């Protein structure tokens, strides 16, 4: 910024933004190293508690993964469609509601449902899968014209 011009030129602005990015990067690096030191001190001071917490995190992350393969997810969807086509739509909804969110996501992805976010709500997944079930029922009732 010069004394004659009240605003920075584009080159000066880019240079200033790059300097700010560098400052932030250094600050984040410092924070990260401080956090790592604190974690190491906690683990050294309380090894049994730290091990228990680590196991709990491992258990939670294992529960978040789907147990269904692609073929199993499609088979589950076919079972739900069969239930709904026999008139037991409420049973199909209950069956879906009992599934874990990871399994619901696997089923939804296998039947071609896309979501606007990476972590859709259980309600959104249920609604989307039930929509695909209704779509499947309508398509199966449609007779081909020759």
DSSP file (Angstrom, degrees, kcal/mol; ACC not computed):
  #  RESIDUE AA STRUCTURE BP1 BP2  ACC     N-H-->O    O-->H-N    N-H-->O    O-->H-N    TCO  KAPPA ALPHA  PHI   PSI    X-CA   Y-CA   Z-CA
    1    1 A X              0   0    0      0, 0.0     2,-0.1     0, 0.0     7,-0.1   0.000 360.0 360.0 360.0 123.7    0.0    0.0    0.0
    2    2 A X        -     0   0    0      5,-0.4     0, 0.0     3,-0.2     0, 0.0  -0.456 360.0-113.0 -93.1 168.3    1.5    3.3   -1.1
    3    3 A X  S    S+     0   0    0      1,-0.2    -1,-0.1    -2,-0.1     3,-0.0   0.766 115.9  50.0 -72.9 -23.7    1.0    6.6    0.5
    4    4 A X  S    S+     0   0    0      1,-0.1     2,-0.5     2,-0.0    -1,-0.2   0.859 106.5  57.4 -82.4 -36.1   -0.8    7.9   -2.6
    5    5 A X        -     0   0    0      1,-0.1    -3,-0.2     2,-0.1    -1,-0.1  -0.833  65.2-156.8-101.3 128.8   -3.3    5.0   -3.0
    6    6 A X  S    S+     0   0    0     -2,-0.5     2,-0.3    -5,-0.1    -1,-0.1   0.686  77.9  57.2 -75.2 -16.2   -5.6    4.2   -0.1
    7    7 A X  S    S-     0   0    0      1,-0.0    -5,-0.4     0, 0.0     2,-0.1  -0.798  87.5-108.9-116.1 156.8   -6.1    0.6   -1.3
    8    8 A X        -     0   0    0     -2,-0.3     2,-0.1    -7,-0.1    -2,-0.1  -0.465  32.3-116.5 -77.4 152.0   -3.6   -2.3   -2.0
    9    9 A X     >  -     0   0    0     -2,-0.1     4,-2.6     1,-0.1     5,-0.2  -0.427  34.3-102.8 -76.9 164.2   -2.9   -3.4   -5.5
   10   10 A X  H  > S+     0   0    0      1,-0.2     4,-2.4     2,-0.2     5,-0.2   0.886 124.1  51.3 -57.5 -38.4   -3.8   -7.0   -6.4
   11   11 A X  H  > S+     0   0    0      2,-0.2     4,-2.3     1,-0.2    -1,-0.2   0.918 111.2  47.1 -64.9 -42.3   -0.2   -8.0   -6.1
   12   12 A X  H  > S+     0   0    0      2,-0.2     4,-2.5     1,-0.2    -2,-0.2   0.885 111.7  51.5 -64.9 -38.6    0.1   -6.4   -2.6
   13   13 A X  H  X S+     0   0    0     -4,-2.6     4,-2.5     2,-0.2    -2,-0.2   0.920 110.3  48.1 -65.6 -43.7   -3.2   -8.0   -1.5
   14   14 A X  H  X S+     0   0    0     -4,-2.4     4,-2.5     2,-0.2    -2,-0.2   0.922 111.9  50.2 -62.2 -43.8   -2.0  -11.5   -2.7
   15   15 A X  H  X S+     0   0    0     -4,-2.3     4,-1.9     1,-0.2    -2,-0.2   0.919 111.2  48.7 -60.6 -44.1    1.3  -11.0   -0.9
   16   16 A X  H  X S+     0   0    0     -4,-2.5     4,-2.1     2,-0.2    -1,-0.2   0.907 111.4  49.5 -63.2 -42.9   -0.5  -10.0    2.3
   17   17 A X  H  X S+     0   0    0     -4,-2.5     4,-2.4     1,-0.2    -2,-0.2   0.894 109.7  51.5 -64.8 -40.1   -2.9  -13.0    2.2
   18   18 A X  H  X S+     0   0    0     -4,-2.5     4,-2.0     2,-0.2    -1,-0.2   0.878 108.8  51.2 -63.9 -37.3    0.0  -15.4    1.6
   19   19 A X  H  X S+     0   0    0     -4,-1.9     4,-2.2     2,-0.2    -2,-0.2   0.912 110.1  49.3 -64.7 -42.4    1.8  -13.9    4.7
   20   20 A X  H  X S+     0   0    0     -4,-2.1     4,-2.5     2,-0.2    -2,-0.2   0.891 109.1  52.6 -64.2 -39.9   -1.4  -14.4    6.8
   21   21 A X  H  X S+     0   0    0     -4,-2.4     4,-2.5     1,-0.2    -1,-0.2   0.908 109.3  49.8 -61.5 -41.5   -1.6  -18.0    5.5
   22   22 A X  H  X S+     0   0    0     -4,-2.0     4,-2.3     2,-0.2    -2,-0.2   0.909 110.1  50.1 -63.1 -42.8    2.0  -18.6    6.6
   23   23 A X  H  X S+     0   0    0     -4,-2.2     4,-2.3     1,-0.2    -2,-0.2   0.924 112.2  47.3 -61.8 -44.5    1.3  -17.1   10.1
   24   24 A X  H  X S+     0   0    0     -4,-2.5     4,-2.8     2,-0.2     5,-0.2   0.901 110.0  53.2 -64.1 -40.7   -1.8  -19.3   10.5
   25   25 A X  H  X S+     0   0    0     -4,-2.5     4,-2.1     1,-0.2    -1,-0.2   0.917 110.5  47.3 -60.5 -43.3    0.1  -22.4    9.4
   26   26 A X  H  X S+     0   0    0     -4,-2.3     4,-2.2     2,-0.2    -1,-0.2   0.908 111.9  50.3 -65.3 -40.7    2.8  -21.7   12.0
   27   27 A X  H  X S+     0   0    0     -4,-2.3     4,-2.5     1,-0.2    -2,-0.2   0.918 111.2  48.3 -63.9 -43.1    0.2  -21.1   14.7
   28   28 A X  H  X S+     0   0    0     -4,-2.8     4,-2.6     1,-0.2    -1,-0.2   0.875 109.9  52.4 -64.7 -37.1   -1.6  -24.4   13.8
   29   29 A X  H  X S+     0   0    0     -4,-2.1     4,-2.2    -5,-0.2    -1,-0.2   0.909 110.4  48.1 -64.4 -41.6    1.7  -26.3   13.8
   30   30 A X  H  X S+     0   0    0     -4,-2.2     4,-2.3     2,-0.2    -2,-0.2   0.924 112.9  47.7 -63.9 -45.3    2.5  -24.9   17.3
   31   31 A X  H  X S+     0   0    0     -4,-2.5     4,-2.6     1,-0.2    -2,-0.2   0.913 110.9  51.9 -62.6 -43.0   -1.0  -25.8   18.6
   32   32 A X  H  X S+     0   0    0     -4,-2.6     4,-2.2     1,-0.2    -1,-0.2   0.906 110.6  47.1 -62.0 -42.7   -0.7  -29.3   17.1
   33   33 A X  H  X S+     0   0    0     -4,-2.2     4,-2.1     2,-0.2    -1,-0.2   0.892 112.2  50.2 -68.4 -37.6    2.7  -29.9   18.8
   34   34 A X  H  X S+     0   0    0     -4,-2.3     4,-2.3     2,-0.2    -2,-0.2   0.912 110.8  49.8 -64.3 -41.6    1.4  -28.6   22.1
   35   35 A X  H  X S+     0   0    0     -4,-2.6     4,-2.6     1,-0.2    -2,-0.2   0.906 109.5  51.0 -63.1 -42.3   -1.6  -30.9   21.9
   36   36 A X  H  X S+     0   0    0     -4,-2.2     4,-2.3     1,-0.2    -1,-0.2   0.901 109.8  50.5 -62.6 -41.1    0.6  -33.9   21.1
   37   37 A X  H  X S+     0   0    0     -4,-2.1     4,-2.2     2,-0.2    -2,-0.2   0.921 110.9  48.5 -63.1 -43.3    2.7  -33.2   24.1
   38   38 A X  H  X S+     0   0    0     -4,-2.3     4,-2.5     2,-0.2    -2,-0.2   0.923 111.1  50.5 -63.3 -44.2   -0.3  -32.9   26.4
   39   39 A X  H  X S+     0   0    0     -4,-2.6     4,-2.6     1,-0.2    -1,-0.2   0.915 110.5  49.4 -60.5 -42.7   -1.7  -36.2   25.0
   40   40 A X  H  X S+     0   0    0     -4,-2.3     4,-2.0     1,-0.2    -1,-0.2   0.890 110.9  49.8 -64.3 -39.0    1.6  -37.9   25.6
   41   41 A X  H  X S+     0   0    0     -4,-2.2     4,-2.4     2,-0.2    -2,-0.2   0.909 111.5  48.6 -65.9 -41.4    1.8  -36.6   29.2
   42   42 A X  H  X S+     0   0    0     -4,-2.5     4,-2.8     2,-0.2    -2,-0.2   0.924 111.5  49.5 -63.7 -44.6   -1.8  -37.8   29.9
   43   43 A X  H  < S+     0   0    0     -4,-2.6    -1,-0.2     1,-0.2    -2,-0.2   0.867 113.6  46.7 -63.2 -35.8   -1.1  -41.2   28.5
   44   44 A X  H  < S+     0   0    0     -4,-2.0     3,-0.5    -5,-0.2    -1,-0.2   0.879 116.4  43.7 -72.7 -37.6    2.1  -41.5   30.6
   45   45 A X  H  < S+     0   0    0     -4,-2.4     2,-0.2     1,-0.2    -2,-0.2   0.847 129.1  24.8 -76.5 -34.6    0.3  -40.3   33.8
   46   46 A X     X  +     0   0    0     -4,-2.8     4,-2.4    -5,-0.2    -1,-0.2  -0.589  68.1 160.7-130.7  70.2   -2.8  -42.4   33.3
   47   47 A X  H  > S+     0   0    0     -3,-0.5     4,-2.1    -2,-0.2     5,-0.2   0.868  75.6  49.8 -64.3 -37.3   -2.0  -45.4   31.2
   48   48 A X  H  > S+     0   0    0      2,-0.2     4,-2.0     1,-0.2    -1,-0.2   0.915 113.6  45.1 -69.8 -40.8   -4.9  -47.6   32.2
   49   49 A X  H  > S+     0   0    0      2,-0.2     4,-2.5     1,-0.2     5,-0.2   0.910 112.6  51.7 -67.1 -41.9   -7.5  -44.8   31.6
   50   50 A X  H  X S+     0   0    0     -4,-2.4     4,-2.1     1,-0.2    -2,-0.2   0.892 110.0  49.3 -62.6 -39.5   -5.8  -43.9   28.2
   51   51 A X  H  X S+     0   0    0     -4,-2.1     4,-2.1    -5,-0.2    -1,-0.2   0.902 110.9  50.1 -66.1 -40.4   -6.0  -47.6   27.1
   52   52 A X  H  X S+     0   0    0     -4,-2.0     4,-2.1     2,-0.2    -2,-0.2   0.916 111.0  48.5 -64.0 -43.4   -9.6  -47.8   28.1
   53   53 A X  H  X S+     0   0    0     -4,-2.5     4,-2.3     1,-0.2    -1,-0.2   0.897 109.9  52.5 -63.6 -40.6  -10.5  -44.7   26.2
   54   54 A X  H  X S+     0   0    0     -4,-2.1     4,-2.1     1,-0.2    -1,-0.2   0.903 109.4  49.4 -62.6 -41.3   -8.6  -46.0   23.1
   55   55 A X  H  X S+     0   0    0     -4,-2.1     4,-2.4     2,-0.2    -1,-0.2   0.893 109.4  52.1 -64.4 -40.2  -10.6  -49.2   23.3
   56   56 A X  H  X S+     0   0    0     -4,-2.1     4,-2.4     1,-0.2    -2,-0.2   0.906 109.6  49.0 -63.6 -41.4  -13.9  -47.3   23.5
   57   57 A X  H  X S+     0   0    0     -4,-2.3     4,-2.3     1,-0.2    -1,-0.2   0.900 111.0  50.2 -64.2 -40.2  -12.9  -45.2   20.4
   58   58 A X  H  X S+     0   0    0     -4,-2.1     4,-1.8     2,-0.2    -2,-0.2   0.896 110.9  49.5 -64.9 -40.2  -12.0  -48.4   18.5
   59   59 A X  H  X S+     0   0    0     -4,-2.4     4,-1.8     2,-0.2    -2,-0.2   0.920 111.4  48.8 -64.9 -44.4  -15.4  -50.0   19.5
   60   60 A X  H  X S+     0   0    0     -4,-2.4     4,-1.2     1,-0.2    -2,-0.2   0.909 111.3  48.9 -62.9 -42.5  -17.3  -46.9   18.4
   61   61 A X  H  < S+     0   0    0     -4,-2.3     4,-0.4     1,-0.2    -1,-0.2   0.853 109.6  52.6 -68.9 -31.9  -15.6  -46.7   15.0
   62   62 A X  H >< S+     0   0    0     -4,-1.8     3,-0.8     1,-0.2    -1,-0.2   0.856 107.3  52.7 -68.7 -34.2  -16.2  -50.4   14.4
   63   63 A X  H 3< S+     0   0    0     -4,-1.8    39,-0.3     1,-0.2    -1,-0.2   0.755 101.8  60.4 -71.9 -23.9  -19.9  -49.9   15.1
   64   64 A X  T 3< S+     0   0    0     -4,-1.2     2,-0.3    -5,-0.1    -1,-0.2   0.620  88.8  88.1 -79.8 -12.0  -20.0  -47.1   12.5
   65   65 A X  S <  S-     0   0    0     -3,-0.8    38,-0.1    -4,-0.4     2,-0.1  -0.674  85.2-113.1 -89.6 141.8  -18.9  -49.4    9.7
   66   66 A X        -     0   0    0     -2,-0.3    -2,-0.1    36,-0.2    -1,-0.1  -0.443  12.6-155.5 -72.8 143.3  -21.5  -51.3    7.8
   67   67 A X        +     0   0    0     -2,-0.1     2,-0.4    -4,-0.1    -1,-0.1   0.409  67.6  96.5 -94.1   0.3  -21.6  -55.1    8.2
   68   68 A X        -     0   0    0      4,-0.1     2,-0.1    34,-0.0    -2,-0.1  -0.739  62.6-147.6 -98.1 136.8  -23.3  -55.5    4.8
   69   69 A X     >  -     0   0    0     -2,-0.4     4,-2.4     1,-0.1     5,-0.2  -0.376  39.3 -96.8 -83.4 176.0  -21.6  -56.2    1.5
   70   70 A X  H  > S+     0   0    0      1,-0.2     4,-2.0     2,-0.2     5,-0.2   0.917 126.4  47.2 -62.3 -43.2  -23.0  -54.7   -1.7
   71   71 A X  H  > S+     0   0    0      1,-0.2     4,-2.2     2,-0.2    -1,-0.2   0.896 112.0  50.0 -66.4 -39.5  -24.9  -58.0   -2.5
   72   72 A X  H  > S+     0   0    0      2,-0.2     4,-2.6     1,-0.2    -1,-0.2   0.889 108.4  53.1 -66.1 -38.3  -26.2  -58.2    1.0
   73   73 A X  H  X S+     0   0    0     -4,-2.4     4,-2.1     1,-0.2    -1,-0.2   0.915 110.7  46.7 -63.3 -42.6  -27.5  -54.6    0.9
   74   74 A X  H  X S+     0   0    0     -4,-2.0     4,-2.5     2,-0.2    -1,-0.2   0.882 111.2  52.0 -66.5 -37.3  -29.4  -55.3   -2.3
   75   75 A X  H  X S+     0   0    0     -4,-2.2     4,-2.2     2,-0.2    -2,-0.2   0.901 108.7  50.9 -64.5 -40.6  -30.8  -58.5   -0.8
   76   76 A X  H  X S+     0   0    0     -4,-2.6     4,-2.2     2,-0.2    -2,-0.2   0.917 110.0  50.0 -61.3 -43.3  -32.0  -56.5    2.2
   77   77 A X  H  X S+     0   0    0     -4,-2.1     4,-2.5     1,-0.2    -2,-0.2   0.921 109.1  51.5 -62.1 -43.7  -33.6  -54.0   -0.1
   78   78 A X  H  X S+     0   0    0     -4,-2.5     4,-2.5     1,-0.2    -1,-0.2   0.892 108.6  51.9 -61.1 -39.0  -35.3  -56.9   -2.0
   79   79 A X  H  X S+     0   0    0     -4,-2.2     4,-2.4     2,-0.2    -1,-0.2   0.903 109.8  49.3 -62.0 -40.9  -36.6  -58.2    1.3
   80   80 A X  H  X S+     0   0    0     -4,-2.2     4,-2.5     2,-0.2    -2,-0.2   0.903 110.7  49.7 -65.9 -40.6  -38.1  -54.8    2.2
   81   81 A X  H  X S+     0   0    0     -4,-2.5     4,-2.7     2,-0.2    -2,-0.2   0.907 110.0  51.5 -63.9 -41.3  -39.7  -54.6   -1.2
   82   82 A X  H  X S+     0   0    0     -4,-2.5     4,-1.5     2,-0.2     6,-0.2   0.922 110.4  48.7 -61.0 -44.2  -41.2  -58.1   -0.8
   83   83 A X  H  <>S+     0   0    0     -4,-2.4     5,-2.0     1,-0.2     3,-0.3   0.942 114.4  45.3 -59.8 -47.1  -42.6  -57.1    2.6
   84   84 A X  H ><5S+     0   0    0     -4,-2.5     3,-1.4     1,-0.2     5,-0.3   0.870 110.0  53.9 -67.1 -36.5  -44.1  -53.9    1.2
   85   85 A X  H 3<5S+     0   0    0     -4,-2.7    -1,-0.2     1,-0.3    -2,-0.2   0.781 102.6  58.2 -70.8 -24.8  -45.5  -55.6   -1.9
   86   86 A X  T 3<5S-     0   0    0     -4,-1.5    -1,-0.3    -3,-0.3    -2,-0.2   0.432 125.8-101.4 -82.9   2.7  -47.3  -58.1    0.4
   87   87 A X  T < 5S+     0   0    0     -3,-1.4     2,-1.0    -4,-0.1     3,-0.3   0.442  91.8 118.2  95.7   0.7  -49.1  -55.2    2.1
   88   88 A X     >< +     0   0    0     -5,-2.0     4,-1.9    -6,-0.2     5,-0.1  -0.446  23.7 145.1 -98.1  60.2  -47.0  -55.1    5.2
   89   89 A X  H  > S+     0   0    0     -2,-1.0     4,-2.2    -5,-0.3    -1,-0.2   0.867  70.6  53.4 -68.5 -34.6  -45.6  -51.6    4.7
   90   90 A X  H  > S+     0   0    0     -3,-0.3     4,-2.3     1,-0.2    -1,-0.2   0.885 108.3  50.5 -68.2 -35.1  -45.5  -50.9    8.4
   91   91 A X  H  > S+     0   0    0      2,-0.2     4,-2.7     1,-0.2    -1,-0.2   0.878 108.8  52.4 -66.5 -36.5  -43.5  -54.1    9.0
   92   92 A X  H  X S+     0   0    0     -4,-1.9     4,-2.2     2,-0.2    -2,-0.2   0.907 110.0  48.3 -64.0 -41.3  -41.1  -52.9    6.2
   93   93 A X  H  X S+     0   0    0     -4,-2.2     4,-2.6     2,-0.2    -2,-0.2   0.912 112.7  47.8 -65.0 -42.3  -40.7  -49.6    7.9
   94   94 A X  H  X S+     0   0    0     -4,-2.3     4,-1.4     2,-0.2    -2,-0.2   0.911 110.1  52.8 -64.6 -42.1  -40.1  -51.2   11.3
   95   95 A X  H  < S+     0   0    0     -4,-2.7     4,-0.4     1,-0.2     3,-0.3   0.916 112.7  44.5 -59.2 -44.2  -37.6  -53.6    9.7
   96   96 A X  H >< S+     0   0    0     -4,-2.2     3,-1.5     1,-0.2    -2,-0.2   0.904 108.5  57.0 -66.4 -41.3  -35.7  -50.7    8.3
   97   97 A X  H 3< S+     0   0    0     -4,-2.6    -1,-0.2     1,-0.3    -2,-0.2   0.763 101.4  57.9 -64.2 -24.9  -35.8  -48.7   11.5
   98   98 A X  T 3< S+     0   0    0     -4,-1.4    -1,-0.3    -3,-0.3    -2,-0.2   0.616  87.8  97.0 -80.4 -12.1  -34.1  -51.5   13.4
   99   99 A X  S <  S-     0   0    0     -3,-1.5     2,-0.1    -4,-0.4    -3,-0.0  -0.414  83.3-105.4 -76.4 153.4  -31.1  -51.4   11.1
  100  100 A X     >  -     0   0    0      1,-0.1     4,-2.5    -2,-0.1     5,-0.2  -0.350  28.9-112.2 -72.7 159.8  -28.0  -49.4   12.1
  101  101 A X  H  > S+     0   0    0      1,-0.2     4,-2.3     2,-0.2     5,-0.1   0.856 118.5  54.8 -63.1 -34.0  -27.3  -46.1   10.4
  102  102 A X  H  > S+     0   0    0    -39,-0.3     4,-2.0     2,-0.2   -36,-0.2   0.904 109.5  46.7 -65.9 -40.1  -24.2  -47.6    8.7
  103  103 A X  H  > S+     0   0    0      2,-0.2     4,-2.6     1,-0.2    -2,-0.2   0.897 110.7  52.5 -68.1 -39.5  -26.4  -50.4    7.2
  104  104 A X  H  X S+     0   0    0     -4,-2.5     4,-2.8     1,-0.2    -2,-0.2   0.915 109.3  49.6 -60.5 -42.2  -29.0  -47.9    6.1
  105  105 A X  H  X S+     0   0    0     -4,-2.3     4,-2.4     2,-0.2    -1,-0.2   0.897 110.1  50.8 -64.5 -39.4  -26.4  -45.9    4.3
  106  106 A X  H  X S+     0   0    0     -4,-2.0     4,-2.0     2,-0.2    -2,-0.2   0.919 112.5  46.1 -63.8 -43.5  -25.0  -49.0    2.6
  107  107 A X  H  X S+     0   0    0     -4,-2.6     4,-1.6     2,-0.2    -2,-0.2   0.935 112.5  50.8 -64.0 -45.8  -28.5  -50.0    1.4
  108  108 A X  H  <>S+     0   0    0     -4,-2.8     5,-2.8     1,-0.2     4,-0.3   0.909 111.0  47.9 -60.0 -43.3  -29.3  -46.4    0.3
  109  109 A X  H ><5S+     0   0    0     -4,-2.4     3,-1.0     1,-0.2    -1,-0.2   0.881 109.1  53.9 -66.7 -36.6  -26.0  -46.2   -1.7
  110  110 A X  H 3<5S+     0   0    0     -4,-2.0    -1,-0.2     1,-0.2    -2,-0.2   0.806 108.9  48.2 -69.0 -28.4  -26.6  -49.6   -3.4
  111  111 A X  T 3<5S-     0   0    0     -4,-1.6    -1,-0.2    -3,-0.2    -2,-0.2   0.383 124.1-102.0 -94.6   5.4  -30.1  -48.6   -4.6
  112  112 A X  T < 5 +     0   0    0     -3,-1.0     2,-0.4    -4,-0.3    -3,-0.2   0.713  66.1 152.2  91.1  21.7  -28.8  -45.3   -6.0
  113  113 A X      < -     0   0    0     -5,-2.8     2,-0.4    -6,-0.2    -1,-0.3  -0.699  24.2-164.0 -85.4 134.3  -29.8  -42.7   -3.4
  114  114 A X        -     0   0    0     -2,-0.4     2,-0.3    14,-0.0    -5,-0.0  -0.911   2.4-154.5-116.2 149.6  -27.6  -39.7   -3.1
  115  115 A X        -     0   0    0     -2,-0.4     5,-0.0     2,-0.1    10,-0.0  -0.900  22.0-129.5-121.7 149.7  -27.6  -37.2   -0.2
  116  116 A X  S    S+     0   0    0     -2,-0.3     2,-0.3     3,-0.0    -1,-0.1   0.717  93.8  45.7 -70.6 -18.8  -26.7  -33.6   -0.1
  117  117 A X  S    S-     0   0    0      1,-0.1     3,-0.4    -3,-0.0    -2,-0.1  -0.823  81.8-123.4-122.1 163.3  -24.4  -34.1    2.9
  118  118 A X  S    S+     0   0    0     -2,-0.3     2,-0.5     1,-0.3    -1,-0.1   0.776 108.3  42.2 -73.6 -26.5  -21.8  -36.8    3.8
  119  119 A X  S    S-     0   0    0     -3,-0.0    -1,-0.3     0, 0.0    -3,-0.0  -0.735  80.4-171.0-122.8  82.0  -23.6  -37.7    7.0
  120  120 A X        -     0   0    0     -2,-0.5   -15,-0.1    -3,-0.4     2,-0.1  -0.326  29.1-103.4 -70.6 155.8  -27.3  -37.9    6.3
  121  121 A X     >  -     0   0    0      1,-0.1     4,-2.2     4,-0.0     5,-0.2  -0.354  25.9-115.1 -73.8 159.6  -29.7  -38.3    9.2
  122  122 A X  H  > S+     0   0    0      1,-0.2     4,-2.8     2,-0.2     5,-0.2   0.898 118.1  54.2 -61.1 -40.9  -31.3  -41.6    9.9
  123  123 A X  H  > S+     0   0    0      1,-0.2     4,-2.7     2,-0.2    -1,-0.2   0.908 107.6  49.6 -60.9 -42.5  -34.7  -40.1    9.1
  124  124 A X  H  > S+     0   0    0      2,-0.2     4,-2.3     1,-0.2    -1,-0.2   0.899 112.2  47.9 -64.1 -40.3  -33.4  -38.9    5.7
  125  125 A X  H  X S+     0   0    0     -4,-2.2     4,-2.6     2,-0.2     5,-0.2   0.924 112.2  49.0 -66.7 -43.4  -32.0  -42.3    4.9
  126  126 A X  H  X S+     0   0    0     -4,-2.8     4,-2.7     1,-0.2     5,-0.2   0.940 112.9  47.3 -60.1 -47.4  -35.2  -44.1    5.9
  127  127 A X  H  X S+     0   0    0     -4,-2.7     4,-2.0     1,-0.2    -1,-0.2   0.902 112.9  49.0 -61.2 -41.7  -37.3  -41.7    3.8
  128  128 A X  H  X S+     0   0    0     -4,-2.3     4,-1.9     2,-0.2    -1,-0.2   0.914 113.1  46.0 -66.5 -43.1  -35.0  -42.1    0.8
  129  129 A X  H  X S+     0   0    0     -4,-2.6     4,-2.1     2,-0.2    -2,-0.2   0.917 112.7  50.2 -66.9 -42.5  -35.0  -46.0    1.0
  130  130 A X  H  X S+     0   0    0     -4,-2.7     4,-2.5    -5,-0.2    -1,-0.2   0.859 108.0  54.7 -64.6 -33.5  -38.8  -46.1    1.5
  131  131 A X  H  X S+     0   0    0     -4,-2.0     4,-2.4    -5,-0.2    -1,-0.2   0.908 108.4  48.0 -62.3 -42.0  -39.1  -43.8   -1.6
  132  132 A X  H  X S+     0   0    0     -4,-1.9     4,-2.4     2,-0.2    -2,-0.2   0.852 109.6  53.7 -67.0 -33.9  -37.1  -46.3   -3.6
  133  133 A X  H  X S+     0   0    0     -4,-2.1     4,-2.4     2,-0.2    -2,-0.2   0.948 110.2  46.4 -63.7 -48.0  -39.3  -49.1   -2.3
  134  134 A X  H  X S+     0   0    0     -4,-2.5     4,-2.4     1,-0.2    -2,-0.2   0.906 112.3  51.3 -60.4 -41.5  -42.4  -47.2   -3.5
  135  135 A X  H  X S+     0   0    0     -4,-2.4     4,-2.4     1,-0.2    -1,-0.2   0.910 109.6  49.7 -61.2 -43.1  -40.7  -46.6   -6.8
  136  136 A X  H  X S+     0   0    0     -4,-2.4     4,-2.2     1,-0.2    -2,-0.2   0.895 110.2  50.6 -63.7 -40.8  -39.9  -50.3   -7.1
  137  137 A X  H  X S+     0   0    0     -4,-2.4     4,-1.4     2,-0.2    -2,-0.2   0.912 110.8  48.5 -64.6 -41.9  -43.4  -51.3   -6.4
  138  138 A X  H  X S+     0   0    0     -4,-2.4     4,-0.9     1,-0.2    -2,-0.2   0.908 112.4  48.6 -64.8 -40.9  -44.8  -48.8   -9.0
  139  139 A X  H  < S+     0   0    0     -4,-2.4     3,-0.3     1,-0.2    -1,-0.2   0.855 109.4  52.2 -68.7 -33.9  -42.4  -50.1  -11.6
  140  140 A X  H  < S+     0   0    0     -4,-2.2    -1,-0.2     1,-0.2    -2,-0.2   0.782 109.9  49.3 -73.3 -24.8  -43.2  -53.7  -10.9
  141  141 A X  H  < S+     0   0    0     -4,-1.4     2,-0.3    -5,-0.2    -1,-0.2   0.641  88.1 101.8 -85.7 -14.9  -46.9  -53.1  -11.3
  142  142 A X     <  -     0   0    0     -4,-0.9     2,-0.4    -3,-0.3    -3,-0.0  -0.533  67.1-143.5 -72.7 127.7  -46.5  -51.3  -14.6
  143  143 A X        -     0   0    0     -2,-0.3     2,-0.2     1,-0.0    -2,-0.1  -0.763  15.8-119.5 -95.6 139.8  -47.3  -53.5  -17.5
  144  144 A X        -     0   0    0     -2,-0.4     2,-0.5     1,-0.0    -1,-0.0  -0.524  21.6-138.9 -76.1 139.9  -45.3  -53.2  -20.7
  145  145 A X              0   0    0     -2,-0.2    -1,-0.0     1,-0.1     0, 0.0  -0.860 360.0 360.0 -99.5 132.3  -47.2  -52.2  -23.8
  146  146 A X              0   0    0     -2,-0.5    -1,-0.1     0, 0.0    -2,-0.0   0.402 360.0 360.0-104.1 360.0  -46.3  -54.0  -27.0
